[in-house]
Amino acid sequence: MRSVDPHPLWQYLPEERRTRRARLQLQRQRCVAWLMRKRQLVGLFIGLYVVLWMIPLLFQQVLITALALMPLVLVPPVGLLVYWLVWEEFHG
C-alpha cells in the first residue's frame, strides 16, 4: 500500500531524497507546526489544566476540583457580557 505524499511537491524531489526518513521528518515538522498554532496551543493547555485538576478527584477532593474548573465555566459568559456592555455603550 502506497501512503499519501506528505507534501504537494514531494513527487518532484529527486528519488534519492524521497526516503522514508525524509517523509517521516516532513510529517513530524508539519505536525509540530500544526500543534504550535494558537488554537491548538490553547486547546492543549486547557486540556492539560483539566487533566491536572482532575487528579484531586482521585482523592475525593471534589470541592477543590470544582473551584479550579470554575474559571473554565465562568470566563466565557463573563467575557460575552463585557463585550455586550461595551457594544451597547458605544452603539446603543
PDB file of N, CA, C and O in Angstrom, chain B, residues numbered from 101:
ATOM      1  N   MET B 101       0.843  -1.181   0.000  1.00  0.00           N
ATOM      2  CA  MET B 101       0.000   0.000   0.000  1.00  0.00           C
ATOM      3  C   MET B 101       0.885   1.241   0.000  1.00  0.00           C
ATOM      4  O   MET B 101       1.798   1.354   0.818  1.00  0.00           O
ATOM      5  N   ARG B 102       0.625   2.153  -0.896  1.00  0.00           N
ATOM      6  CA  ARG B 102       1.399   3.381  -1.001  1.00  0.00           C
ATOM      7  C   ARG B 102       0.743   4.458  -0.153  1.00  0.00           C
ATOM      8  O   ARG B 102      -0.464   4.684  -0.248  1.00  0.00           O
ATOM      9  N   SER B 103       1.540   5.124   0.677  1.00  0.00           N
ATOM     10  CA  SER B 103       0.980   6.168   1.527  1.00  0.00           C
ATOM     11  C   SER B 103       0.868   7.466   0.742  1.00  0.00           C
ATOM     12  O   SER B 103       1.492   7.631  -0.306  1.00  0.00           O
ATOM     13  N   VAL B 104       0.081   8.363   1.254  1.00  0.00           N
ATOM     14  CA  VAL B 104      -0.155   9.650   0.616  1.00  0.00           C
ATOM     15  C   VAL B 104       1.106  10.514   0.759  1.00  0.00           C
ATOM     16  O   VAL B 104       1.785  10.488   1.785  1.00  0.00           O
ATOM     17  N   ASP B 105       1.396  11.278  -0.297  1.00  0.00           N
ATOM     18  CA  ASP B 105       2.562  12.152  -0.260  1.00  0.00           C
ATOM     19  C   ASP B 105       2.395  13.181   0.852  1.00  0.00           C
ATOM     20  O   ASP B 105       1.314  13.749   1.002  1.00  0.00           O
ATOM     21  N   PRO B 106       3.450  13.433   1.637  1.00  0.00           N
ATOM     22  CA  PRO B 106       3.345  14.362   2.760  1.00  0.00           C
ATOM     23  C   PRO B 106       3.321  15.833   2.331  1.00  0.00           C
ATOM     24  O   PRO B 106       3.010  16.706   3.142  1.00  0.00           O
ATOM     25  N   HIS B 107       3.641  16.110   1.085  1.00  0.00           N
ATOM     26  CA  HIS B 107       3.684  17.485   0.593  1.00  0.00           C
ATOM     27  C   HIS B 107       3.332  17.477  -0.884  1.00  0.00           C
ATOM     28  O   HIS B 107       3.679  16.524  -1.583  1.00  0.00           O
ATOM     29  N   PRO B 108       2.648  18.515  -1.391  1.00  0.00           N
ATOM     30  CA  PRO B 108       2.273  18.531  -2.805  1.00  0.00           C
ATOM     31  C   PRO B 108       3.471  18.453  -3.766  1.00  0.00           C
ATOM     32  O   PRO B 108       3.329  17.940  -4.876  1.00  0.00           O
ATOM     33  N   LEU B 109       4.625  18.944  -3.364  1.00  0.00           N
ATOM     34  CA  LEU B 109       5.797  18.935  -4.228  1.00  0.00           C
ATOM     35  C   LEU B 109       6.700  17.727  -3.993  1.00  0.00           C
ATOM     36  O   LEU B 109       7.798  17.654  -4.546  1.00  0.00           O
ATOM     37  N   TRP B 110       6.242  16.779  -3.174  1.00  0.00           N
ATOM     38  CA  TRP B 110       7.050  15.605  -2.828  1.00  0.00           C
ATOM     39  C   TRP B 110       7.459  14.811  -4.075  1.00  0.00           C
ATOM     40  O   TRP B 110       8.585  14.319  -4.158  1.00  0.00           O
ATOM     41  N   GLN B 111       6.567  14.692  -5.016  1.00  0.00           N
ATOM     42  CA  GLN B 111       6.845  13.886  -6.211  1.00  0.00           C
ATOM     43  C   GLN B 111       7.921  14.504  -7.100  1.00  0.00           C
ATOM     44  O   GLN B 111       8.495  13.810  -7.940  1.00  0.00           O
ATOM     45  N   TYR B 112       8.203  15.789  -6.931  1.00  0.00           N
ATOM     46  CA  TYR B 112       9.208  16.450  -7.755  1.00  0.00           C
ATOM     47  C   TYR B 112      10.613  16.400  -7.146  1.00  0.00           C
ATOM     48  O   TYR B 112      11.580  16.835  -7.773  1.00  0.00           O
ATOM     49  N   LEU B 113      10.721  15.876  -5.940  1.00  0.00           N
ATOM     50  CA  LEU B 113      12.046  15.701  -5.344  1.00  0.00           C
ATOM     51  C   LEU B 113      12.784  14.574  -6.068  1.00  0.00           C
ATOM     52  O   LEU B 113      12.161  13.640  -6.572  1.00  0.00           O
ATOM     53  N   PRO B 114      14.109  14.667  -6.116  1.00  0.00           N
ATOM     54  CA  PRO B 114      14.863  13.544  -6.691  1.00  0.00           C
ATOM     55  C   PRO B 114      14.619  12.265  -5.887  1.00  0.00           C
ATOM     56  O   PRO B 114      14.366  12.314  -4.683  1.00  0.00           O
ATOM     57  N   GLU B 115      14.695  11.165  -6.546  1.00  0.00           N
ATOM     58  CA  GLU B 115      14.396   9.869  -5.925  1.00  0.00           C
ATOM     59  C   GLU B 115      15.238   9.611  -4.681  1.00  0.00           C
ATOM     60  O   GLU B 115      14.740   9.046  -3.707  1.00  0.00           O
ATOM     61  N   GLU B 116      16.520  10.020  -4.699  1.00  0.00           N
ATOM     62  CA  GLU B 116      17.399   9.762  -3.551  1.00  0.00           C
ATOM     63  C   GLU B 116      17.021  10.585  -2.316  1.00  0.00           C
ATOM     64  O   GLU B 116      17.422  10.242  -1.204  1.00  0.00           O
ATOM     65  N   ARG B 117      16.262  11.655  -2.495  1.00  0.00           N
ATOM     66  CA  ARG B 117      15.836  12.453  -1.343  1.00  0.00           C
ATOM     67  C   ARG B 117      14.461  12.053  -0.820  1.00  0.00           C
ATOM     68  O   ARG B 117      14.043  12.513   0.242  1.00  0.00           O
ATOM     69  N   ARG B 118      13.765  11.208  -1.550  1.00  0.00           N
ATOM     70  CA  ARG B 118      12.432  10.755  -1.117  1.00  0.00           C
ATOM     71  C   ARG B 118      12.546   9.478  -0.306  1.00  0.00           C
ATOM     72  O   ARG B 118      12.016   8.437  -0.695  1.00  0.00           O
ATOM     73  N   THR B 119      13.226   9.557   0.803  1.00  0.00           N
ATOM     74  CA  THR B 119      13.410   8.380   1.652  1.00  0.00           C
ATOM     75  C   THR B 119      12.317   8.314   2.709  1.00  0.00           C
ATOM     76  O   THR B 119      11.582   9.277   2.931  1.00  0.00           O
ATOM     77  N   ARG B 120      12.229   7.183   3.341  1.00  0.00           N
ATOM     78  CA  ARG B 120      11.253   7.021   4.437  1.00  0.00           C
ATOM     79  C   ARG B 120      11.570   7.981   5.573  1.00  0.00           C
ATOM     80  O   ARG B 120      10.671   8.554   6.188  1.00  0.00           O
ATOM     81  N   ARG B 121      12.853   8.149   5.842  1.00  0.00           N
ATOM     82  CA  ARG B 121      13.267   9.047   6.925  1.00  0.00           C
ATOM     83  C   ARG B 121      12.890  10.495   6.598  1.00  0.00           C
ATOM     84  O   ARG B 121      12.421  11.220   7.475  1.00  0.00           O
ATOM     85  N   ALA B 122      13.086  10.919   5.354  1.00  0.00           N
ATOM     86  CA  ALA B 122      12.717  12.284   4.956  1.00  0.00           C
ATOM     87  C   ALA B 122      11.214  12.484   5.040  1.00  0.00           C
ATOM     88  O   ALA B 122      10.743  13.549   5.441  1.00  0.00           O
ATOM     89  N   ARG B 123      10.451  11.442   4.654  1.00  0.00           N
ATOM     90  CA  ARG B 123       8.983  11.524   4.740  1.00  0.00           C
ATOM     91  C   ARG B 123       8.533  11.675   6.198  1.00  0.00           C
ATOM     92  O   ARG B 123       7.679  12.504   6.511  1.00  0.00           O
ATOM     93  N   LEU B 124       9.118  10.868   7.077  1.00  0.00           N
ATOM     94  CA  LEU B 124       8.749  10.952   8.498  1.00  0.00           C
ATOM     95  C   LEU B 124       9.156  12.294   9.098  1.00  0.00           C
ATOM     96  O   LEU B 124       8.429  12.855   9.918  1.00  0.00           O
ATOM     97  N   GLN B 125      10.312  12.808   8.692  1.00  0.00           N
ATOM     98  CA  GLN B 125      10.765  14.096   9.203  1.00  0.00           C
ATOM     99  C   GLN B 125       9.821  15.216   8.747  1.00  0.00           C
ATOM    100  O   GLN B 125       9.489  16.102   9.534  1.00  0.00           O
ATOM    101  N   LEU B 126       9.396  15.180   7.500  1.00  0.00           N
ATOM    102  CA  LEU B 126       8.467  16.185   6.996  1.00  0.00           C
ATOM    103  C   LEU B 126       7.118  16.092   7.702  1.00  0.00           C
ATOM    104  O   LEU B 126       6.521  17.110   8.050  1.00  0.00           O
ATOM    105  N   GLN B 127       6.643  14.870   7.909  1.00  0.00           N
ATOM    106  CA  GLN B 127       5.382  14.703   8.627  1.00  0.00           C
ATOM    107  C   GLN B 127       5.487  15.200  10.065  1.00  0.00           C
ATOM    108  O   GLN B 127       4.554  15.807  10.590  1.00  0.00           O
ATOM    109  N   ARG B 128       6.637  14.935  10.701  1.00  0.00           N
ATOM    110  CA  ARG B 128       6.845  15.415  12.074  1.00  0.00           C
ATOM    111  C   ARG B 128       6.874  16.938  12.115  1.00  0.00           C
ATOM    112  O   ARG B 128       6.276  17.543  13.005  1.00  0.00           O
ATOM    113  N   GLN B 129       7.561  17.564  11.166  1.00  0.00           N
ATOM    114  CA  GLN B 129       7.630  19.022  11.117  1.00  0.00           C
ATOM    115  C   GLN B 129       6.249  19.633  10.918  1.00  0.00           C
ATOM    116  O   GLN B 129       5.914  20.647  11.531  1.00  0.00           O
ATOM    117  N   ARG B 130       5.451  19.006  10.054  1.00  0.00           N
ATOM    118  CA  ARG B 130       4.101  19.524   9.817  1.00  0.00           C
ATOM    119  C   ARG B 130       3.225  19.363  11.062  1.00  0.00           C
ATOM    120  O   ARG B 130       2.409  20.231  11.370  1.00  0.00           O
ATOM    121  N   CYS B 131       3.399  18.249  11.773  1.00  0.00           N
ATOM    122  CA  CYS B 131       2.624  18.019  12.995  1.00  0.00           C
ATOM    123  C   CYS B 131       3.001  19.031  14.076  1.00  0.00           C
ATOM    124  O   CYS B 131       2.130  19.582  14.749  1.00  0.00           O
ATOM    125  N   VAL B 132       4.296  19.271  14.238  1.00  0.00           N
ATOM    126  CA  VAL B 132       4.759  20.256  15.229  1.00  0.00           C
ATOM    127  C   VAL B 132       4.268  21.651  14.859  1.00  0.00           C
ATOM    128  O   VAL B 132       3.839  22.405  15.732  1.00  0.00           O
ATOM    129  N   ALA B 133       4.325  22.006  13.566  1.00  0.00           N
ATOM    130  CA  ALA B 133       3.836  23.315  13.131  1.00  0.00           C
ATOM    131  C   ALA B 133       2.338  23.442  13.401  1.00  0.00           C
ATOM    132  O   ALA B 133       1.872  24.511  13.794  1.00  0.00           O
ATOM    133  N   TRP B 134       1.578  22.359  13.194  1.00  0.00           N
ATOM    134  CA  TRP B 134       0.153  22.393  13.468  1.00  0.00           C
ATOM    135  C   TRP B 134      -0.115  22.578  14.961  1.00  0.00           C
ATOM    136  O   TRP B 134      -1.008  23.333  15.347  1.00  0.00           O
ATOM    137  N   LEU B 135       0.666  21.883  15.801  1.00  0.00           N
ATOM    138  CA  LEU B 135       0.483  21.999  17.251  1.00  0.00           C
ATOM    139  C   LEU B 135       0.861  23.382  17.771  1.00  0.00           C
ATOM    140  O   LEU B 135       0.352  23.806  18.808  1.00  0.00           O
ATOM    141  N   MET B 136       1.739  24.086  17.076  1.00  0.00           N
ATOM    142  CA  MET B 136       2.186  25.402  17.540  1.00  0.00           C
ATOM    143  C   MET B 136       1.235  26.527  17.141  1.00  0.00           C
ATOM    144  O   MET B 136       1.466  27.684  17.493  1.00  0.00           O
ATOM    145  N   ARG B 137       0.175  26.204  16.414  1.00  0.00           N
ATOM    146  CA  ARG B 137      -0.803  27.236  16.088  1.00  0.00           C
ATOM    147  C   ARG B 137      -1.542  27.629  17.352  1.00  0.00           C
ATOM    148  O   ARG B 137      -1.670  26.831  18.281  1.00  0.00           O
ATOM    149  N   LYS B 138      -2.026  28.858  17.384  1.00  0.00           N
ATOM    150  CA  LYS B 138      -2.628  29.406  18.597  1.00  0.00           C
ATOM    151  C   LYS B 138      -3.815  28.580  19.091  1.00  0.00           C
ATOM    152  O   LYS B 138      -3.921  28.309  20.286  1.00  0.00           O
ATOM    153  N   ARG B 139      -4.697  28.184  18.194  1.00  0.00           N
ATOM    154  CA  ARG B 139      -5.887  27.441  18.607  1.00  0.00           C
ATOM    155  C   ARG B 139      -5.516  26.099  19.231  1.00  0.00           C
ATOM    156  O   ARG B 139      -6.095  25.701  20.242  1.00  0.00           O
ATOM    157  N   GLN B 140      -4.557  25.404  18.634  1.00  0.00           N
ATOM    158  CA  GLN B 140      -4.151  24.106  19.163  1.00  0.00           C
ATOM    159  C   GLN B 140      -3.434  24.255  20.500  1.00  0.00           C
ATOM    160  O   GLN B 140      -3.614  23.432  21.398  1.00  0.00           O
ATOM    161  N   LEU B 141      -2.615  25.312  20.638  1.00  0.00           N
ATOM    162  CA  LEU B 141      -1.925  25.531  21.915  1.00  0.00           C
ATOM    163  C   LEU B 141      -2.909  25.835  23.033  1.00  0.00           C
ATOM    164  O   LEU B 141      -2.768  25.323  24.144  1.00  0.00           O
ATOM    165  N   VAL B 142      -3.902  26.662  22.746  1.00  0.00           N
ATOM    166  CA  VAL B 142      -4.916  26.974  23.763  1.00  0.00           C
ATOM    167  C   VAL B 142      -5.654  25.703  24.160  1.00  0.00           C
ATOM    168  O   VAL B 142      -5.855  25.450  25.348  1.00  0.00           O
ATOM    169  N   GLY B 143      -6.055  24.909  23.187  1.00  0.00           N
ATOM    170  CA  GLY B 143      -6.742  23.651  23.486  1.00  0.00           C
ATOM    171  C   GLY B 143      -5.871  22.688  24.268  1.00  0.00           C
ATOM    172  O   GLY B 143      -6.341  22.005  25.178  1.00  0.00           O
ATOM    173  N   LEU B 144      -4.599  22.639  23.906  1.00  0.00           N
ATOM    174  CA  LEU B 144      -3.665  21.765  24.606  1.00  0.00           C
ATOM    175  C   LEU B 144      -3.504  22.183  26.073  1.00  0.00           C
ATOM    176  O   LEU B 144      -3.527  21.342  26.972  1.00  0.00           O
ATOM    177  N   PHE B 145      -3.342  23.477  26.298  1.00  0.00           N
ATOM    178  CA  PHE B 145      -3.171  23.945  27.671  1.00  0.00           C
ATOM    179  C   PHE B 145      -4.454  23.810  28.495  1.00  0.00           C
ATOM    180  O   PHE B 145      -4.390  23.497  29.684  1.00  0.00           O
ATOM    181  N   ILE B 146      -5.600  24.038  27.887  1.00  0.00           N
ATOM    182  CA  ILE B 146      -6.857  23.838  28.619  1.00  0.00           C
ATOM    183  C   ILE B 146      -7.028  22.360  28.962  1.00  0.00           C
ATOM    184  O   ILE B 146      -7.436  22.022  30.073  1.00  0.00           O
ATOM    185  N   GLY B 147      -6.719  21.490  28.020  1.00  0.00           N
ATOM    186  CA  GLY B 147      -6.796  20.048  28.295  1.00  0.00           C
ATOM    187  C   GLY B 147      -5.856  19.632  29.406  1.00  0.00           C
ATOM    188  O   GLY B 147      -6.226  18.853  30.284  1.00  0.00           O
ATOM    189  N   LEU B 148      -4.636  20.154  29.367  1.00  0.00           N
ATOM    190  CA  LEU B 148      -3.662  19.857  30.419  1.00  0.00           C
ATOM    191  C   LEU B 148      -4.143  20.374  31.773  1.00  0.00           C
ATOM    192  O   LEU B 148      -3.997  19.688  32.785  1.00  0.00           O
ATOM    193  N   TYR B 149      -4.715  21.575  31.799  1.00  0.00           N
ATOM    194  CA  TYR B 149      -5.254  22.166  33.026  1.00  0.00           C
ATOM    195  C   TYR B 149      -6.358  21.275  33.607  1.00  0.00           C
ATOM    196  O   TYR B 149      -6.383  21.000  34.807  1.00  0.00           O
ATOM    197  N   VAL B 150      -7.263  20.833  32.739  1.00  0.00           N
ATOM    198  CA  VAL B 150      -8.374  19.989  33.199  1.00  0.00           C
ATOM    199  C   VAL B 150      -7.851  18.664  33.740  1.00  0.00           C
ATOM    200  O   VAL B 150      -8.292  18.202  34.793  1.00  0.00           O
ATOM    201  N   VAL B 151      -6.918  18.057  33.026  1.00  0.00           N
ATOM    202  CA  VAL B 151      -6.374  16.772  33.475  1.00  0.00           C
ATOM    203  C   VAL B 151      -5.671  16.917  34.822  1.00  0.00           C
ATOM    204  O   VAL B 151      -5.844  16.082  35.710  1.00  0.00           O
ATOM    205  N   LEU B 152      -4.879  17.979  34.973  1.00  0.00           N
ATOM    206  CA  LEU B 152      -4.176  18.179  36.245  1.00  0.00           C
ATOM    207  C   LEU B 152      -5.140  18.409  37.404  1.00  0.00           C
ATOM    208  O   LEU B 152      -4.902  17.936  38.515  1.00  0.00           O
ATOM    209  N   TRP B 153      -6.229  19.134  37.149  1.00  0.00           N
ATOM    210  CA  TRP B 153      -7.163  19.393  38.233  1.00  0.00           C
ATOM    211  C   TRP B 153      -8.172  18.271  38.436  1.00  0.00           C
ATOM    212  O   TRP B 153      -9.003  18.347  39.341  1.00  0.00           O
ATOM    213  N   MET B 154      -8.114  17.236  37.614  1.00  0.00           N
ATOM    214  CA  MET B 154      -8.929  16.051  37.871  1.00  0.00           C
ATOM    215  C   MET B 154      -8.219  15.099  38.831  1.00  0.00           C
ATOM    216  O   MET B 154      -8.852  14.202  39.389  1.00  0.00           O
ATOM    217  N   ILE B 155      -6.941  15.279  39.027  1.00  0.00           N
ATOM    218  CA  ILE B 155      -6.184  14.423  39.943  1.00  0.00           C
ATOM    219  C   ILE B 155      -6.750  14.473  41.368  1.00  0.00           C
ATOM    220  O   ILE B 155      -6.855  13.422  41.999  1.00  0.00           O
ATOM    221  N   PRO B 156      -7.121  15.652  41.907  1.00  0.00           N
ATOM    222  CA  PRO B 156      -7.706  15.636  43.260  1.00  0.00           C
ATOM    223  C   PRO B 156      -8.981  14.804  43.374  1.00  0.00           C
ATOM    224  O   PRO B 156      -9.328  14.353  44.465  1.00  0.00           O
ATOM    225  N   LEU B 157      -9.680  14.598  42.260  1.00  0.00           N
ATOM    226  CA  LEU B 157     -10.878  13.746  42.331  1.00  0.00           C
ATOM    227  C   LEU B 157     -10.524  12.316  42.724  1.00  0.00           C
ATOM    228  O   LEU B 157     -11.343  11.612  43.314  1.00  0.00           O
ATOM    229  N   LEU B 158      -9.308  11.886  42.399  1.00  0.00           N
ATOM    230  CA  LEU B 158      -8.887  10.543  42.797  1.00  0.00           C
ATOM    231  C   LEU B 158      -8.801  10.403  44.316  1.00  0.00           C
ATOM    232  O   LEU B 158      -8.902   9.305  44.863  1.00  0.00           O
ATOM    233  N   PHE B 159      -8.611  11.542  44.982  1.00  0.00           N
ATOM    234  CA  PHE B 159      -8.512  11.554  46.445  1.00  0.00           C
ATOM    235  C   PHE B 159      -9.772  12.125  47.095  1.00  0.00           C
ATOM    236  O   PHE B 159      -9.733  12.600  48.230  1.00  0.00           O
ATOM    237  N   GLN B 160     -10.895  12.075  46.362  1.00  0.00           N
ATOM    238  CA  GLN B 160     -12.198  12.552  46.832  1.00  0.00           C
ATOM    239  C   GLN B 160     -12.185  14.022  47.258  1.00  0.00           C
ATOM    240  O   GLN B 160     -12.839  14.391  48.233  1.00  0.00           O
ATOM    241  N   GLN B 161     -11.450  14.849  46.538  1.00  0.00           N
ATOM    242  CA  GLN B 161     -11.408  16.288  46.808  1.00  0.00           C
ATOM    243  C   GLN B 161     -12.244  17.017  45.753  1.00  0.00           C
ATOM    244  O   GLN B 161     -11.709  17.693  44.874  1.00  0.00           O
ATOM    245  N   VAL B 162     -13.547  16.865  45.856  1.00  0.00           N
ATOM    246  CA  VAL B 162     -14.456  17.398  44.843  1.00  0.00           C
ATOM    247  C   VAL B 162     -14.480  18.922  44.871  1.00  0.00           C
ATOM    248  O   VAL B 162     -14.530  19.548  43.812  1.00  0.00           O
ATOM    249  N   LEU B 163     -14.447  19.526  46.036  1.00  0.00           N
ATOM    250  CA  LEU B 163     -14.571  20.982  46.154  1.00  0.00           C
ATOM    251  C   LEU B 163     -13.404  21.694  45.476  1.00  0.00           C
ATOM    252  O   LEU B 163     -13.621  22.649  44.731  1.00  0.00           O
ATOM    253  N   ILE B 164     -12.188  21.256  45.717  1.00  0.00           N
ATOM    254  CA  ILE B 164     -11.026  21.919  45.118  1.00  0.00           C
ATOM    255  C   ILE B 164     -11.053  21.773  43.600  1.00  0.00           C
ATOM    256  O   ILE B 164     -10.661  22.692  42.880  1.00  0.00           O
ATOM    257  N   THR B 165     -11.515  20.616  43.106  1.00  0.00           N
ATOM    258  CA  THR B 165     -11.621  20.423  41.660  1.00  0.00           C
ATOM    259  C   THR B 165     -12.696  21.338  41.080  1.00  0.00           C
ATOM    260  O   THR B 165     -12.489  21.947  40.030  1.00  0.00           O
ATOM    261  N   ALA B 166     -13.821  21.437  41.744  1.00  0.00           N
ATOM    262  CA  ALA B 166     -14.902  22.316  41.267  1.00  0.00           C
ATOM    263  C   ALA B 166     -14.443  23.767  41.244  1.00  0.00           C
ATOM    264  O   ALA B 166     -14.726  24.487  40.286  1.00  0.00           O
ATOM    265  N   LEU B 167     -13.742  24.206  42.278  1.00  0.00           N
ATOM    266  CA  LEU B 167     -13.255  25.592  42.312  1.00  0.00           C
ATOM    267  C   LEU B 167     -12.199  25.848  41.243  1.00  0.00           C
ATOM    268  O   LEU B 167     -12.139  26.941  40.681  1.00  0.00           O
ATOM    269  N   ALA B 168     -11.377  24.859  40.964  1.00  0.00           N
ATOM    270  CA  ALA B 168     -10.338  25.025  39.951  1.00  0.00           C
ATOM    271  C   ALA B 168     -10.925  25.053  38.544  1.00  0.00           C
ATOM    272  O   ALA B 168     -10.401  25.746  37.672  1.00  0.00           O
ATOM    273  N   LEU B 169     -11.994  24.320  38.314  1.00  0.00           N
ATOM    274  CA  LEU B 169     -12.603  24.276  36.987  1.00  0.00           C
ATOM    275  C   LEU B 169     -13.619  25.388  36.752  1.00  0.00           C
ATOM    276  O   LEU B 169     -14.078  25.583  35.627  1.00  0.00           O
ATOM    277  N   MET B 170     -13.973  26.117  37.809  1.00  0.00           N
ATOM    278  CA  MET B 170     -14.951  27.187  37.671  1.00  0.00           C
ATOM    279  C   MET B 170     -14.542  28.284  36.682  1.00  0.00           C
ATOM    280  O   MET B 170     -15.407  28.766  35.950  1.00  0.00           O
ATOM    281  N   PRO B 171     -13.271  28.705  36.618  1.00  0.00           N
ATOM    282  CA  PRO B 171     -12.918  29.717  35.616  1.00  0.00           C
ATOM    283  C   PRO B 171     -13.191  29.264  34.174  1.00  0.00           C
ATOM    284  O   PRO B 171     -13.535  30.084  33.322  1.00  0.00           O
ATOM    285  N   LEU B 172     -13.041  27.979  33.905  1.00  0.00           N
ATOM    286  CA  LEU B 172     -13.328  27.488  32.560  1.00  0.00           C
ATOM    287  C   LEU B 172     -14.803  27.613  32.221  1.00  0.00           C
ATOM    288  O   LEU B 172     -15.167  27.753  31.053  1.00  0.00           O
ATOM    289  N   VAL B 173     -15.650  27.564  33.240  1.00  0.00           N
ATOM    290  CA  VAL B 173     -17.087  27.655  33.024  1.00  0.00           C
ATOM    291  C   VAL B 173     -17.548  29.113  33.030  1.00  0.00           C
ATOM    292  O   VAL B 173     -18.442  29.484  32.269  1.00  0.00           O
ATOM    293  N   LEU B 174     -16.945  29.940  33.885  1.00  0.00           N
ATOM    294  CA  LEU B 174     -17.441  31.300  34.062  1.00  0.00           C
ATOM    295  C   LEU B 174     -16.819  32.350  33.147  1.00  0.00           C
ATOM    296  O   LEU B 174     -17.471  33.349  32.841  1.00  0.00           O
ATOM    297  N   VAL B 175     -15.593  32.158  32.705  1.00  0.00           N
ATOM    298  CA  VAL B 175     -14.927  33.194  31.904  1.00  0.00           C
ATOM    299  C   VAL B 175     -15.637  33.460  30.576  1.00  0.00           C
ATOM    300  O   VAL B 175     -15.826  34.630  30.241  1.00  0.00           O
ATOM    301  N   PRO B 176     -16.038  32.462  29.803  1.00  0.00           N
ATOM    302  CA  PRO B 176     -16.715  32.783  28.537  1.00  0.00           C
ATOM    303  C   PRO B 176     -17.992  33.602  28.688  1.00  0.00           C
ATOM    304  O   PRO B 176     -18.161  34.570  27.946  1.00  0.00           O
ATOM    305  N   PRO B 177     -18.914  33.269  29.616  1.00  0.00           N
ATOM    306  CA  PRO B 177     -20.112  34.109  29.737  1.00  0.00           C
ATOM    307  C   PRO B 177     -19.795  35.525  30.239  1.00  0.00           C
ATOM    308  O   PRO B 177     -20.427  36.487  29.805  1.00  0.00           O
ATOM    309  N   VAL B 178     -18.836  35.657  31.135  1.00  0.00           N
ATOM    310  CA  VAL B 178     -18.459  36.983  31.631  1.00  0.00           C
ATOM    311  C   VAL B 178     -17.825  37.800  30.501  1.00  0.00           C
ATOM    312  O   VAL B 178     -18.099  38.994  30.374  1.00  0.00           O
ATOM    313  N   GLY B 179     -16.985  37.172  29.687  1.00  0.00           N
ATOM    314  CA  GLY B 179     -16.397  37.856  28.539  1.00  0.00           C
ATOM    315  C   GLY B 179     -17.458  38.308  27.560  1.00  0.00           C
ATOM    316  O   GLY B 179     -17.383  39.417  27.031  1.00  0.00           O
ATOM    317  N   LEU B 180     -18.453  37.457  27.309  1.00  0.00           N
ATOM    318  CA  LEU B 180     -19.559  37.835  26.426  1.00  0.00           C
ATOM    319  C   LEU B 180     -20.350  39.002  27.013  1.00  0.00           C
ATOM    320  O   LEU B 180     -20.745  39.911  26.283  1.00  0.00           O
ATOM    321  N   LEU B 181     -20.580  38.984  28.312  1.00  0.00           N
ATOM    322  CA  LEU B 181     -21.293  40.083  28.964  1.00  0.00           C
ATOM    323  C   LEU B 181     -20.517  41.387  28.847  1.00  0.00           C
ATOM    324  O   LEU B 181     -21.110  42.426  28.559  1.00  0.00           O
ATOM    325  N   VAL B 182     -19.224  41.359  29.060  1.00  0.00           N
ATOM    326  CA  VAL B 182     -18.389  42.559  28.931  1.00  0.00           C
ATOM    327  C   VAL B 182     -18.431  43.074  27.497  1.00  0.00           C
ATOM    328  O   VAL B 182     -18.567  44.276  27.269  1.00  0.00           O
ATOM    329  N   TYR B 183     -18.315  42.169  26.537  1.00  0.00           N
ATOM    330  CA  TYR B 183     -18.371  42.560  25.130  1.00  0.00           C
ATOM    331  C   TYR B 183     -19.705  43.241  24.816  1.00  0.00           C
ATOM    332  O   TYR B 183     -19.746  44.293  24.178  1.00  0.00           O
ATOM    333  N   TRP B 184     -20.789  42.622  25.275  1.00  0.00           N
ATOM    334  CA  TRP B 184     -22.117  43.179  25.018  1.00  0.00           C
ATOM    335  C   TRP B 184     -22.286  44.550  25.669  1.00  0.00           C
ATOM    336  O   TRP B 184     -22.842  45.460  25.054  1.00  0.00           O
ATOM    337  N   LEU B 185     -21.807  44.711  26.919  1.00  0.00           N
ATOM    338  CA  LEU B 185     -21.922  46.003  27.599  1.00  0.00           C
ATOM    339  C   LEU B 185     -21.121  47.089  26.891  1.00  0.00           C
ATOM    340  O   LEU B 185     -21.599  48.214  26.747  1.00  0.00           O
ATOM    341  N   VAL B 186     -19.912  46.767  26.450  1.00  0.00           N
ATOM    342  CA  VAL B 186     -19.100  47.740  25.714  1.00  0.00           C
ATOM    343  C   VAL B 186     -19.771  48.087  24.386  1.00  0.00           C
ATOM    344  O   VAL B 186     -19.788  49.251  23.986  1.00  0.00           O
ATOM    345  N   TRP B 187     -20.319  47.089  23.703  1.00  0.00           N
ATOM    346  CA  TRP B 187     -21.000  47.330  22.440  1.00  0.00           C
ATOM    347  C   TRP B 187     -22.193  48.273  22.649  1.00  0.00           C
ATOM    348  O   TRP B 187     -22.403  49.213  21.884  1.00  0.00           O
ATOM    349  N   GLU B 188     -22.956  47.999  23.692  1.00  0.00           N
ATOM    350  CA  GLU B 188     -24.109  48.856  23.997  1.00  0.00           C
ATOM    351  C   GLU B 188     -23.674  50.276  24.334  1.00  0.00           C
ATOM    352  O   GLU B 188     -24.352  51.229  23.951  1.00  0.00           O
ATOM    353  N   GLU B 189     -22.574  50.437  25.032  1.00  0.00           N
ATOM    354  CA  GLU B 189     -22.088  51.754  25.414  1.00  0.00           C
ATOM    355  C   GLU B 189     -21.751  52.604  24.204  1.00  0.00           C
ATOM    356  O   GLU B 189     -22.028  53.803  24.193  1.00  0.00           O
ATOM    357  N   PHE B 190     -21.154  51.999  23.181  1.00  0.00           N
ATOM    358  CA  PHE B 190     -20.701  52.770  22.036  1.00  0.00           C
ATOM    359  C   PHE B 190     -21.669  52.753  20.856  1.00  0.00           C
ATOM    360  O   PHE B 190     -21.574  53.608  19.976  1.00  0.00           O
ATOM    361  N   HIS B 191     -22.594  51.802  20.821  1.00  0.00           N
ATOM    362  CA  HIS B 191     -23.513  51.722  19.685  1.00  0.00           C
ATOM    363  C   HIS B 191     -24.983  51.823  20.089  1.00  0.00           C
ATOM    364  O   HIS B 191     -25.860  51.829  19.225  1.00  0.00           O
ATOM    365  N   GLY B 192     -25.257  51.902  21.360  1.00  0.00           N
ATOM    366  CA  GLY B 192     -26.633  51.853  21.821  1.00  0.00           C
ATOM    367  C   GLY B 192     -27.304  53.129  22.011  1.00  0.00           C
ATOM    368  O   GLY B 192     -28.471  53.161  22.400  1.00  0.00           O
TER     369      GLY B 192
END
